[in-house]
Amino acid sequence: MASFRLTKPYTMAKDDVRAAAQRLAGRLEQQHAVHAHWEGDSVRIKGSGIDAKLSFHDNLVDISVHMGLIASAFQRPLKAEIQRYLDEMIS
């Protein structure tokens, strides 16, 4: 089982962070056939072989991703995609 974690500090308004997180979750749902479910200031993203959580608190976006054996083959491109999105959309 592979996993990775990404964090990024933010100074933008919390509502703007939530909107960016919703866009990311929607993008992942469309491109990777996963399902997103919100729980307060966290979104849980689950799919075949993947379990991820994105939360934002204390001016920090925190993303943890756990992948099964088959899904782990996509770890590098998925991590790069999420990092690029964070860099572009979160400030």
C-alpha positions as CSV (number, residue, x, y, z in Angstrom):
1,M,0.0,0.0,0.0
2,A,1.4,3.4,-1.0
3,S,0.6,6.7,0.6
4,F,1.6,10.3,0.5
5,R,0.8,13.5,2.3
6,L,0.9,17.1,1.1
7,T,0.5,20.3,3.1
8,K,0.3,23.9,2.1
9,P,-0.1,27.0,4.2
10,Y,-2.8,29.5,3.2
11,T,-3.6,33.1,3.9
12,M,-6.7,33.4,1.7
13,A,-10.2,33.5,3.1
14,K,-11.5,30.1,4.4
15,D,-14.5,30.3,2.0
16,D,-12.1,30.7,-0.9
17,V,-10.1,27.6,0.3
18,R,-13.3,25.6,0.6
19,A,-14.3,26.7,-3.0
20,A,-10.8,25.6,-4.3
21,A,-11.1,22.3,-2.4
22,Q,-14.6,21.7,-3.9
23,R,-13.2,22.3,-7.4
24,L,-10.3,19.9,-6.7
25,A,-12.7,17.2,-5.3
26,G,-15.0,17.6,-8.4
27,R,-12.0,17.4,-10.7
28,L,-10.8,14.2,-9.0
29,E,-14.3,12.7,-9.2
30,Q,-14.5,13.3,-12.9
31,Q,-11.0,12.3,-13.8
32,H,-10.4,9.4,-11.4
33,A,-13.8,7.9,-10.8
34,V,-13.8,8.6,-7.0
35,H,-16.5,9.9,-4.7
36,A,-16.2,13.0,-2.5
37,H,-18.0,13.4,0.8
38,W,-17.8,16.6,2.9
39,E,-17.5,16.4,6.7
40,G,-17.2,19.9,8.1
41,D,-14.0,21.4,6.8
42,S,-12.8,18.1,5.4
43,V,-13.6,16.2,2.3
44,R,-13.2,12.4,2.1
45,I,-12.4,11.1,-1.3
46,K,-12.8,7.4,-1.9
47,G,-12.6,5.1,-4.9
48,S,-11.4,1.8,-6.0
49,G,-8.0,1.4,-4.2
50,I,-7.9,5.0,-3.0
51,D,-8.8,6.7,0.3
52,A,-7.9,10.4,0.7
53,K,-8.8,13.2,3.0
54,L,-8.3,16.9,2.4
55,S,-8.8,19.2,5.4
56,F,-8.1,22.9,6.0
57,H,-7.6,24.3,9.5
58,D,-5.1,26.6,11.3
59,N,-4.2,28.2,8.0
60,L,-2.9,24.9,6.6
61,V,-4.3,22.7,3.8
62,D,-3.6,19.0,4.7
63,I,-4.0,16.2,2.2
64,S,-3.4,12.5,2.9
65,V,-3.8,9.8,0.3
66,H,-3.6,6.1,0.8
67,M,-3.6,3.8,-2.3
68,G,-4.0,0.1,-2.8
69,L,-1.5,-1.9,-4.8
70,I,-3.0,-1.4,-8.2
71,A,-3.8,2.3,-7.6
72,S,-0.3,2.9,-6.4
73,A,0.9,2.7,-10.0
74,F,-0.6,6.2,-10.4
75,Q,0.9,7.7,-7.2
76,R,3.4,9.9,-8.9
77,P,1.1,11.5,-11.5
78,L,-1.7,11.9,-8.9
79,K,0.6,13.5,-6.4
80,A,2.0,15.9,-9.1
81,E,-1.5,16.8,-10.2
82,I,-2.6,17.6,-6.6
83,Q,0.6,19.6,-5.9
84,R,0.2,21.6,-9.1
85,Y,-3.4,22.4,-8.2
86,L,-2.5,23.5,-4.6
87,D,0.3,25.7,-6.0
88,E,-2.0,27.3,-8.5
89,M,-5.2,27.7,-6.5
90,I,-4.2,28.1,-2.8
91,S,-2.4,31.2,-1.6
